[in-house]
Amino acid sequence: MDVAAIGRIKDAWGALGNMSAHPISWDGPPWNRALTFPRAEQLFQAMRFPPDHPVVAELLTISNPMKAKMRVKSLRAEMVVPPCSPVDLDNMRQVL
């Protein structure tokens, strides 16, 4: 099987990763309305929370994907999709 390993954004295939500098629009669950996030990482993190959680709106404004990831770490108890759960992994597949 051919595999594209996604590592650092400067490496081969890095532009396909969730940290790459490409905005992403999403018009599906859990919001069912079009939202445009600065990076795929912000979308992925937002999918871990209820649609009306304040951090979703915050993630729309954070341009740095690592800052977004660190911001969400403090809110783990409020997530409805646990990290590394089957739903979380499926969300990452959809986002990428």
DSSP file (Angstrom, degrees, kcal/mol; ACC not computed):
  #  RESIDUE AA STRUCTURE BP1 BP2  ACC     N-H-->O    O-->H-N    N-H-->O    O-->H-N    TCO  KAPPA ALPHA  PHI   PSI    X-CA   Y-CA   Z-CA
    1    1 A M              0   0    0      0, 0.0     2,-0.3     0, 0.0     0, 0.0   0.000 360.0 360.0 360.0 136.4    0.0    0.0    0.0
    2    2 A D        -     0   0    0      2,-0.0     2,-0.4     0, 0.0     0, 0.0  -0.658 360.0-168.4 -80.3 136.0    1.2    3.5   -0.8
    3    3 A V        -     0   0    0     -2,-0.3     2,-0.8     2,-0.0     0, 0.0  -0.987  20.1-152.3-130.3 135.3    1.4    5.8    2.2
    4    4 A A        -     0   0    0     -2,-0.4     2,-0.5     9,-0.0    -2,-0.0  -0.906  21.9-149.8-103.2 103.5    1.9    9.5    2.4
    5    5 A A        -     0   0    0     -2,-0.8     2,-0.7     1,-0.0     9,-0.0  -0.621   6.1-152.6 -77.1 123.4    3.4   10.1    5.8
    6    6 A I        +     0   0    0     -2,-0.5     7,-0.1     1,-0.1     3,-0.1  -0.871  36.1 138.0-101.4 113.9    2.4   13.5    7.2
    7    7 A G        +     0   0    0     -2,-0.7    -1,-0.1     1,-0.5     2,-0.1   0.234  58.7   4.6-118.1-119.1    5.0   14.9    9.6
    8    8 A R  S >  S-     0   0    0      1,-0.1     3,-1.4     9,-0.0    -1,-0.5  -0.384  71.2-118.0 -71.1 151.7    6.2   18.5    9.8
    9    9 A I  T 3  S+     0   0    0      1,-0.3    -1,-0.1    -3,-0.1     6,-0.1   0.748 114.1  55.3 -65.9 -21.8    4.6   21.0    7.5
   10   10 A K  T 3  S+     0   0    0      4,-0.1    -1,-0.3     3,-0.1     3,-0.1   0.596  95.7  85.1 -85.1 -11.1    7.9   21.7    5.7
   11   11 A D  S X  S-     0   0    0     -3,-1.4     3,-2.2     1,-0.2     4,-0.3  -0.307 101.1 -68.8 -82.2 169.9    8.3   18.0    4.9
   12   12 A A  T 3  S+     0   0    0      1,-0.3    -5,-0.4     2,-0.1    -1,-0.2  -0.362 125.5  11.6 -56.3 137.5    6.9   16.2    1.9
   13   13 A W  T >  S+     0   0    0     -7,-0.1     3,-2.0    -3,-0.1    -1,-0.3   0.388  90.8 124.1  72.0  -1.0    3.1   15.9    2.3
   14   14 A G  G X   +     0   0    0     -3,-2.2     3,-1.9     1,-0.3     6,-0.3   0.794  61.6  67.4 -60.3 -28.9    3.2   18.4    5.2
   15   15 A A  G 3  S+     0   0    0     -4,-0.3    -1,-0.3     1,-0.3    -6,-0.1   0.682  94.9  59.2 -65.3 -15.4    0.7   20.7    3.4
   16   16 A L  G <  S+     0   0    0     -3,-2.0    -1,-0.3    -7,-0.0    -2,-0.2   0.480  88.8 100.4 -89.5  -2.8   -1.8   17.9    3.9
   17   17 A G  S X  S-     0   0    0     -3,-1.9     3,-1.0    -4,-0.2    23,-0.3  -0.289  85.4-111.5 -82.9 167.6   -1.4   18.0    7.7
   18   18 A N  T 3  S+     0   0    0      1,-0.2    23,-2.2    22,-0.1    24,-0.2   0.570 114.1  55.4 -76.2  -8.2   -3.7   19.7   10.3
   19   19 A M  T 3  S+     0   0    0     -5,-0.2    -1,-0.2    21,-0.2    47,-0.1   0.491  80.5 117.5 -99.0  -5.1   -1.0   22.3   11.2
   20   20 A S  S <  S-     0   0    0     -3,-1.0     2,-2.2    -6,-0.3    20,-0.4  -0.208  79.3-104.4 -66.9 156.7   -0.5   23.6    7.6
   21   21 A A  S    S+     0   0    0     18,-0.1    -1,-0.1   -12,-0.1    18,-0.1  -0.395  79.8 114.5 -83.9  63.7   -1.3   27.2    6.8
   22   22 A H        -     0   0    0     -2,-2.2    18,-0.3    -4,-0.1    15,-0.1  -0.988  61.6-130.1-134.1 124.8   -4.5   26.7    5.0
   23   23 A P        -     0   0    0      0, 0.0     2,-0.4     0, 0.0    16,-0.1  -0.348  24.7-154.5 -66.6 156.0   -8.0   27.8    6.1
   24   24 A I  E     -A   37   0A   0     13,-2.5    13,-3.0    15,-0.2     2,-0.4  -0.997   6.0-151.3-138.8 131.9  -10.7   25.2    6.0
   25   25 A S  E     -A   36   0A   0     -2,-0.4     2,-0.4    11,-0.3    11,-0.2  -0.814  12.5-168.5-101.8 143.4  -14.4   25.5    5.7
   26   26 A W  E     +A   35   0A   0      9,-2.8     9,-2.2    -2,-0.4     7,-0.2  -0.997  17.3 174.3-135.9 129.2  -16.8   23.0    7.3
   27   27 A D        +     0   0    0     -2,-0.4     7,-0.2     7,-0.2     9,-0.0  -0.445  57.3  74.2-130.4  58.0  -20.5   22.7    6.6
   28   28 A G  S >>>S+     0   0    0      5,-0.4     4,-2.9     1,-0.1     3,-1.1  -0.745  72.3   3.1-148.1-166.4  -21.3   19.5    8.5
   29   29 A P  T 345S+     0   0    0      0, 0.0    -1,-0.1     0, 0.0    -2,-0.0  -0.328 109.7  25.2 -61.9 147.5  -21.8   18.1   12.0
   30   30 A P  T 345S+     0   0    0      0, 0.0    -3,-0.0     0, 0.0    17,-0.0  -0.998 137.2  26.0 -91.4  -0.8  -21.8   19.2   14.7
   31   31 A W  T <45S-     0   0    0     -3,-1.1     3,-0.1     2,-0.1    -4,-0.0   0.824  74.8-156.2 -92.2 -32.2  -22.7   22.7   13.5
   32   32 A N  T  <5 +     0   0    0     -4,-2.9     2,-0.3     1,-0.2    -5,-0.1   0.833  67.0  86.3  54.4  34.7  -24.6   22.0   10.3
   33   33 A R  S   <S-     0   0    0     -5,-0.5    -5,-0.4    -7,-0.2     2,-0.3  -0.959  92.7 -85.7-153.1 155.8  -23.7   25.5    9.1
   34   34 A A        +     0   0    0     -2,-0.3     2,-0.4    -7,-0.2    -7,-0.2  -0.477  48.1 170.7 -72.0 126.0  -20.7   26.8    7.3
   35   35 A L  E     -A   26   0A   0     -9,-2.2    -9,-2.8    -2,-0.3     2,-0.6  -0.992  20.9-149.4-130.4 141.0  -17.8   27.8    9.5
   36   36 A T  E     -A   25   0A   0     -2,-0.4   -11,-0.3   -11,-0.2    -2,-0.0  -0.952  13.0-165.7-115.9 118.3  -14.3   28.7    8.3
   37   37 A F  E     -A   24   0A   0    -13,-3.0   -13,-2.5    -2,-0.6    23,-0.1  -0.725  27.9-124.1 -99.3 149.0  -11.4   27.9   10.6
   38   38 A P  S    S+     0   0    0      0, 0.0     2,-0.3     0, 0.0    -1,-0.1   0.830  92.6   4.6 -60.9 -32.4   -7.8   29.3   10.2
   39   39 A R  S  > S-     0   0    0    -16,-0.1     4,-1.4   -15,-0.1     3,-0.3  -0.952  76.0-108.4-147.5 162.0   -6.3   25.8   10.1
   40   40 A A  H  > S+     0   0    0    -20,-0.4     4,-2.8   -18,-0.3     5,-0.2   0.838 115.1  63.7 -62.5 -33.2   -7.5   22.2   10.1
   41   41 A E  H  > S+     0   0    0    -23,-2.2     4,-2.6     1,-0.2    -1,-0.2   0.904 100.9  50.6 -59.2 -41.8   -6.2   21.9   13.7
   42   42 A Q  H  > S+     0   0    0     -3,-0.3     4,-2.4   -24,-0.2    -1,-0.2   0.908 111.4  47.9 -64.7 -41.1   -8.7   24.4   15.0
   43   43 A L  H  X S+     0   0    0     -4,-1.4     4,-1.8     2,-0.2    -2,-0.2   0.946 111.7  50.2 -62.1 -47.7  -11.5   22.6   13.3
   44   44 A F  H  < S+     0   0    0     -4,-2.8     4,-0.3     1,-0.2    -2,-0.2   0.913 112.7  46.1 -58.0 -45.3  -10.4   19.3   14.7
   45   45 A Q  H >< S+     0   0    0     -4,-2.6     3,-1.5     1,-0.2    -1,-0.2   0.902 109.8  54.4 -65.1 -40.8  -10.2   20.7   18.2
   46   46 A A  H >< S+     0   0    0     -4,-2.4     3,-1.8     1,-0.3    -1,-0.2   0.824  97.0  65.8 -63.1 -31.3  -13.6   22.4   17.9
   47   47 A M  T 3< S+     0   0    0     -4,-1.8    -1,-0.3     1,-0.3    -2,-0.2   0.604  89.7  67.3 -68.7  -9.6  -15.2   19.1   16.9
   48   48 A R  T <  S+     0   0    0     -3,-1.5    32,-2.8    -4,-0.3    33,-1.7   0.533  97.2  64.9 -83.9  -7.0  -14.4   17.8   20.4
   49   49 A F  S <  S-     0   0    0     -3,-1.8    30,-0.1    30,-0.2    29,-0.0  -0.734  96.1 -87.2-117.6 161.2  -16.9   20.2   22.0
   50   50 A P    >   -     0   0    0      0, 0.0     3,-2.0     0, 0.0     6,-0.2  -0.345  47.5-110.4 -60.2 150.1  -20.6   20.8   22.0
   51   51 A P  T 3  S+     0   0    0      0, 0.0   -20,-0.0     0, 0.0    -2,-0.0   0.789 116.8  46.7 -55.5 -31.0  -21.6   23.1   19.0
   52   52 A D  T 3  S+     0   0    0      4,-0.1     5,-0.0     3,-0.0   -21,-0.0   0.327  80.0 126.4 -96.5   8.5  -22.6   26.0   21.3
   53   53 A H    X>  -     0   0    0     -3,-2.0     3,-1.7     1,-0.1     4,-0.6  -0.466  65.8-128.2 -68.0 135.5  -19.4   25.8   23.5
   54   54 A P  H 3> S+     0   0    0      0, 0.0     4,-1.7     0, 0.0     3,-0.2   0.757 103.7  68.3 -56.7 -26.9  -17.7   29.2   23.7
   55   55 A V  H 3> S+     0   0    0      1,-0.2     4,-2.7     2,-0.2     5,-0.2   0.785  89.1  64.9 -67.7 -24.0  -14.3   27.7   22.7
   56   56 A V  H <> S+     0   0    0     -3,-1.7     4,-1.1     2,-0.2    -1,-0.2   0.953 105.1  43.3 -61.2 -49.0  -15.7   27.0   19.2
   57   57 A A  H  < S+     0   0    0     -4,-0.6     4,-0.4    -3,-0.2     3,-0.2   0.872 113.5  53.2 -62.9 -37.2  -16.0   30.7   18.5
   58   58 A E  H >X S+     0   0    0     -4,-1.7     3,-1.6     1,-0.2     4,-0.8   0.905 104.0  55.1 -64.7 -41.9  -12.6   31.3   20.1
   59   59 A L  H 3< S+     0   0    0     -4,-2.7     3,-0.3     1,-0.3    -1,-0.2   0.770  97.4  64.8 -64.9 -25.2  -11.0   28.7   17.8
   60   60 A L  T 3< S+     0   0    0     -4,-1.1    -1,-0.3    -3,-0.2    -2,-0.2   0.719 108.5  40.8 -66.3 -20.4  -12.3   30.6   14.8
   61   61 A T  T <4 S+     0   0    0     -3,-1.6     2,-0.7    -4,-0.4    -1,-0.2   0.538  89.3  95.0-107.6  -9.8  -10.1   33.5   15.8
   62   62 A I     <  -     0   0    0     -4,-0.8   -20,-0.1    -3,-0.3     6,-0.1  -0.755  48.8-175.3 -88.2 113.4   -6.8   31.8   16.9
   63   63 A S        +     0   0    0     -2,-0.7    -1,-0.2   -25,-0.1   -21,-0.1   0.779  62.5  78.6 -81.3 -25.9   -4.5   31.7   13.9
   64   64 A N     >  -     0   0    0      1,-0.2     4,-1.9     2,-0.0     5,-0.2  -0.740  67.5-154.9 -88.0 118.9   -1.7   29.7   15.4
   65   65 A P  H  > S+     0   0    0      0, 0.0     4,-2.2     0, 0.0    -1,-0.2   0.843  93.4  51.9 -64.5 -33.7   -2.6   26.0   15.5
   66   66 A M  H  > S+     0   0    0      2,-0.2     4,-2.5     1,-0.2     5,-0.2   0.888 108.3  51.5 -69.7 -37.3   -0.3   25.1   18.4
   67   67 A K  H  > S+     0   0    0      2,-0.2     4,-2.3     1,-0.2    -1,-0.2   0.898 110.1  50.2 -63.3 -39.3   -1.9   27.9   20.5
   68   68 A A  H  X S+     0   0    0     -4,-1.9     4,-1.9     2,-0.2    -2,-0.2   0.930 110.6  49.1 -63.5 -44.8   -5.3   26.5   19.6
   69   69 A K  H  X S+     0   0    0     -4,-2.2     4,-1.2     1,-0.2    -2,-0.2   0.908 113.0  46.7 -62.0 -42.8   -4.2   23.0   20.7
   70   70 A M  H  X S+     0   0    0     -4,-2.5     4,-0.8     1,-0.2    -1,-0.2   0.866 108.5  56.0 -68.4 -36.4   -2.8   24.3   24.0
   71   71 A R  H >< S+     0   0    0     -4,-2.3     3,-0.6     1,-0.2    -1,-0.2   0.905 107.6  49.0 -61.3 -41.4   -5.9   26.4   24.7
   72   72 A V  H >< S+     0   0    0     -4,-1.9     3,-2.2     1,-0.2    -1,-0.2   0.790  94.2  74.1 -71.4 -29.5   -8.1   23.3   24.4
   73   73 A K  H >< S+     0   0    0     -4,-1.2     3,-1.2     1,-0.3    -1,-0.2   0.860  92.9  54.7 -53.6 -37.9   -6.0   21.2   26.7
   74   74 A S  T << S+     0   0    0     -4,-0.8    -1,-0.3    -3,-0.6     3,-0.2   0.600 105.9  54.2 -73.3  -9.3   -7.3   23.1   29.7
   75   75 A L  T X   +     0   0    0     -3,-2.2     3,-2.1    -4,-0.2     4,-0.4   0.132  66.5 121.5-110.1  18.8  -10.9   22.3   28.7
   76   76 A R  G X  S+     0   0    0     -3,-1.2     3,-1.4     1,-0.3    -1,-0.2   0.835  70.6  59.0 -53.8 -37.9  -10.5   18.5   28.5
   77   77 A A  G 3  S+     0   0    0      1,-0.3    -1,-0.3    -3,-0.2    -2,-0.1   0.702 104.3  52.6 -66.4 -18.6  -13.3   17.9   31.1
   78   78 A E  G <  S+     0   0    0     -3,-2.1    -1,-0.3   -28,-0.0    -2,-0.2   0.453  83.9 112.8 -96.6  -2.0  -15.8   19.8   28.9
   79   79 A M    <   -     0   0    0     -3,-1.4   -30,-0.2    -4,-0.4   -31,-0.1  -0.440  48.0-165.8 -71.6 142.1  -15.1   17.8   25.7
   80   80 A V  S    S+     0   0    0    -32,-2.8   -31,-0.2     1,-0.2    -1,-0.1   0.552  84.3  55.2 -99.8 -13.7  -17.9   15.6   24.4
   81   81 A V  S    S-     0   0    0    -33,-1.7    -1,-0.2     6,-0.1     3,-0.1  -0.947  88.7-138.8-118.3 107.2  -15.5   13.7   22.2
   82   82 A P    >   -     0   0    0      0, 0.0     3,-1.8     0, 0.0     6,-0.4  -0.371  29.7 -96.4 -66.7 141.2  -12.6   12.3   24.2
   83   83 A P  T 3  S+     0   0    0      0, 0.0     4,-0.0     0, 0.0     6,-0.0  -0.285 107.5  11.6 -55.7 139.4   -9.1   12.5   22.6
   84   84 A C  T 3  S+     0   0    0      1,-0.2    -3,-0.0    -3,-0.1     0, 0.0   0.518  94.5 135.6  68.1   9.0   -8.1    9.3   20.7
   85   85 A S  S <> S-     0   0    0     -3,-1.8     4,-2.5     1,-0.1     5,-0.2  -0.364  74.3-101.7 -75.2 165.0  -11.6    7.9   20.9
   86   86 A P  H  > S+     0   0    0      0, 0.0     4,-2.0     0, 0.0     5,-0.1   0.888 125.5  49.3 -55.5 -39.5  -13.0    6.2   17.8
   87   87 A V  H  > S+     0   0    0      2,-0.2     4,-2.5     1,-0.2     5,-0.1   0.911 109.9  51.5 -66.4 -41.7  -15.1    9.4   17.1
   88   88 A D  H  > S+     0   0    0     -6,-0.4     4,-2.1     1,-0.2    -1,-0.2   0.914 110.8  47.8 -60.9 -44.4  -12.0   11.6   17.5
   89   89 A L  H  X S+     0   0    0     -4,-2.5     4,-2.0     2,-0.2    -1,-0.2   0.879 111.5  50.2 -65.3 -38.5  -10.0    9.5   15.1
   90   90 A D  H  X S+     0   0    0     -4,-2.0     4,-2.3    -5,-0.2    -2,-0.2   0.894 108.2  53.4 -65.9 -39.7  -12.9    9.6   12.6
   91   91 A N  H  X S+     0   0    0     -4,-2.5     4,-2.6     1,-0.2    -2,-0.2   0.917 108.0  50.6 -59.7 -43.3  -13.1   13.4   13.0
   92   92 A M  H  X S+     0   0    0     -4,-2.1     4,-2.7     1,-0.2    -1,-0.2   0.912 108.9  51.3 -62.8 -41.7   -9.3   13.6   12.2
   93   93 A R  H  < S+     0   0    0     -4,-2.0    -1,-0.2     1,-0.2    -2,-0.2   0.917 112.2  46.9 -60.0 -43.0   -9.8   11.5    9.1
   94   94 A Q  H  < S+     0   0    0     -4,-2.3    -2,-0.2     1,-0.2    -1,-0.2   0.915 112.7  48.8 -65.6 -42.5  -12.6   13.8    7.9
   95   95 A V  H  <        0   0    0     -4,-2.6    -2,-0.2     1,-0.3    -1,-0.2   0.925 360.0 360.0 -65.3 -45.2  -10.7   17.0    8.6
   96   96 A L     <        0   0    0     -4,-2.7    -1,-0.3    -5,-0.2    -2,-0.2   0.508 360.0 360.0 -72.8 360.0   -7.6   15.8    6.8
